[in-house]
């Protein structure tokens, strides 16, 4: 079975950048990484929750996520799911790369994996609030076409309550808690390498 490492925490852009940095370091040593995002498993045309909007595990298609992870861990998946945050449509694209480690990042989705034997390790990523909000603003305006007013309203009314309810409880259950920093990246890289030891 191919090991599955989950990188969770409240920072959307922080997890993505940490995943990319981890992938670059491991691949420089010949370890092939398959990066995945829980965001690709939002329900097709899902109606946001009345309280949390999209910031809830209920927005994630757990059945599709777990089915794909099982195939990916066995090494027999043929496609990857992708979700367009603008059109709210899911599609599949061919999986053509070989990989030694799966790194799944997300805020909503890790909650669904806590009792799954597929999950080899969960790492919780911390980031300061001002930097998190700045990165969310940049990402949501650039990649999702949201206005400044929309991002602020969503952050205050949905994102922060969703973090308190669903994401912060993951921290004490994580195998490792790190800061989004060079030191944190070094620790994460060594931890990821340890998952590949038979």
N, C-alpha and C positions, 0 to 999 in steps of 0.2 A: 504493500500500500504506500502511496505517495503521501508524505506528511502534509497536514493542513495547519497553518499558523494563522491565527486571527488577530488582526491589529484593530483594537476598538478604542473608543473614547469620544469625547464631545467635539473634537476639532475636525471638521470635514476636510478642509484643504490640508491640514496638518498631517492627517493619516495618509492622504494620497502622496504628498511630497516625501514622507518618511518611507512609504512603500517603494517609491521610485529610487530613492537613495539606497535602500536596502538591496533592491534588485541590481543596481549598478555595482555595488560592492561584491555581492555574491557571484554575479556573472563574471566579474573580473578574475575570480578564482575558479571559473568553470562550472559553477553551480547554476543550473537553469531554473529561473523563477517564473511561475505563472501568476501574474497579479489579477485579482478579481475584486469587484466592488459589490457590496450589498445593495447599493443604489440601482444596480441593474436588475434587481428583483422586486422593484415596486410593482404592485398590481397594475395590469393593463387598464388604463382609463379609470383608476381607482378614485373614488370620491373621498376627499380628505376627511379625517376625523373632525367632529364638531369642536373638540377641545384642543387637540394637538396638531391638527392639520396633517402634514406628511411626517411629522416627528413622532412616530410611534411604530413599534414592531408590527402592529396590525396592518400597516401599509405594505409590508413585505410578503410576497407569495412564498410562504415557508415551504410548501410542498415542492415547488419548482426549485428553490434554492437547495434543499436537502437532496433532491433527486440528482441535480447537476453535480453537487459535491461528491455524492457517492460514485458517480461515473468518473469524475475527474480524479478522485483518489485511487480508483482502480486502474486509471490510465486508459479507459476505453471510451472517453467522450469524443464526439466528432464536431461539436459546435459550442459556441459561447453565447450566452444571452446578453443583449445590450438594450438599455432602456434610454429613450430620448426624453429628457426632462422638459423639453419645450412642447413636443407633440403628445407626450404621455403614452407613447407606443413602444412596445417591446418587439425586438427582432432577434434573429440568430445569425451569427456569422461563423464561417468554418474555423475550426481549431486546427492550426497547421504546425504549431510549435511543440517540441518535446520539452519536458520540464521535470525537475527533481524535487521541487518544493512549491506548494500552493500558498500564496499569501492573500488572504481575504481581508479587506478592510471595510469598516463600516460602523455606523453608530446604531443602526437599527437592523437587526439580523443576527448579531452575535448572541442576543438573548435567546434565540431559537436553537442555539448550538450547545448550550451549557451541559446538557445531558447526552450529547451525541458522542459516540466512541470515535467518530471520524476526526474530531478536534484534538490535535496533539497538544496545542498550547494557545493560550490567549494572553495577549500583551495589551496593557492599558496605556494609552498615550495621553500625557497631560500637556497643556499649553495655556499660557496666560490669557485671561478673558479679552483684553484689548486686541491682542494679536489674532485671537480666534475670530472676533467680530470683524476685524479688518479683512481677513482672508475670506470669510463668508461673503462679505459685501462684494469683494472683487470677483469671486467665483460666480455668485448668483447673478450679478449684472452681466458678466462676460459670457458665461456658458448657458444661462437659463433665461436671459432677457428680462430679468426683474428690475423694476424701478427701485430707486433708493428708498422711497417711502414704503414700498412693499417689503423690502428686506428688513427694514427696521421694525415694521409692524409684526412680521412673521417671527423675527428673533425674540421680541419682547413677549408676545402673546402665545406663541406656540413652541419655538425652539427651546427656550430656557426652561419652561415647565416640563417639556418632554425630556430634557436632559436630567432634571431632578428625579423624574419618575422612572425612567427606563435606563439611562446610561450610567449615572453615578453608582447604582447598585452593582454594576459589573466590576468596579474597581477592586473590592475586597475578594472577588472570585478570580481575578487575573493571576497568572503565574508570575507576572513581572509587571511592574509599574515604572515607566520611564518618562523623562522629560523630552520634549521635541528639541533636541540639541545634538551637537556632535558627540558628546559623551553618551547621550541616550542612544544614538545611532550605533555607536561602537558596541554598547551592551546588547542592543537588539541583534546586531549582526552575529555576535558570538552565540547568542541564544538560538538564533535560527540555524547556525551551523551544527549546534548540538543536537537538533532534531533529526539530522541526517545520519547520525551515528547509529549503526545497527544495534 
